[in-house]
Amino acid sequence: MTEFWEFPAIDPIIVSLGPIALRWYGLMYLIGFAAAMYLANRRTAESRCVWSKEQVSDLLFYGFLGVVLGGRIGYVLFYQFPSFIDNPLYLFRIWEGGMSFHGGFLGVVAAMFWFAHKTGTRFLQVADFIAPLIPIGLGAGRIGNFINAELWGRQTDVPWAIIFPNAGGVPRHPSQLYEFFLEGVVLFILLNWFRRADRPIGAVAGLFSLGYGSFRFIIEYFREPDAHLQDFMGGFITMGQLLSLPMVIVGLGILFYSYKLNSDKKQVKQA
């Protein structure tokens, strides 16, 4: 009989000082933001970058706000709407946890639109710059989920299954690590390899949307849905998959538009 590893109960709070507490999940967010800022500042030296370091710092600040505000609002509206209806103040109970990537993504999109308008540049230019940085935060966030023993996977008997605290005492897929690998490591390598060559505007952003949406859709087959969403759509599709499908479609659309527009411009020049 296979003996599965029991995940230790780790305090989500690293250190606290009165009402102020540093949590593992928050630390992962800070690490992801710091790493993204470092890489973004390095890229300002590239000839293709049209913004100064100061402007890029503003962009990352707006993006960070978009992640935090959009992530929280999205989680409440997408996954905890009944709780919000019962008590609208639930939206502000951030100490109880709960962030949605899709909500954070929409928040970042809003921040990029604002920055593009403010600097007089195109939205897809901004999106191409930001997209290769996002997997850093995604990967860091999934490590935070794993340390907190939350958002675990479905029950399984694979040799690497883990018994998480408060997860029914059964072995489960460590889906947080699957997400870390695909959404964090693989997507980061793919995007940063892809962007090294000259690509038409929007291509990098389109690949990110397609890549993340596809990876998340696949991982949802291994991830345990929230308790109140077990019977969502009769179990045919999860909320995460439903929210990821538009990202796949939009990503394909942006890629098609980007390369089609670039091809049309080349034909005009040749004519």
Secondary structure, DSSP 4 states (H G I P E B T S, - for coil): -PPPEEPP---SEEEEETTEEEEHHHHHHHHHHHHHHHHHHHHTTSTT--S-HHHHHHHHHHHHHHHHHHHHHHHHHHH-HHHHHH-GGGGG-GGG----HHHHHHHHHHHHHHHHHHHT--HHHHHHHHGGGHHHHHHHHHHHHHHTT-S-B-B---TT-EE-TTTTTSEE--HHHHHIIIIIIIHHHHHHHHTTS---TTHHHHHHHHHHHHHHHHHTTTBPPPGGGTTGGGGTS-HHHHHHHHHHHHHHHHHHHHHHHHHHHHHHHH-
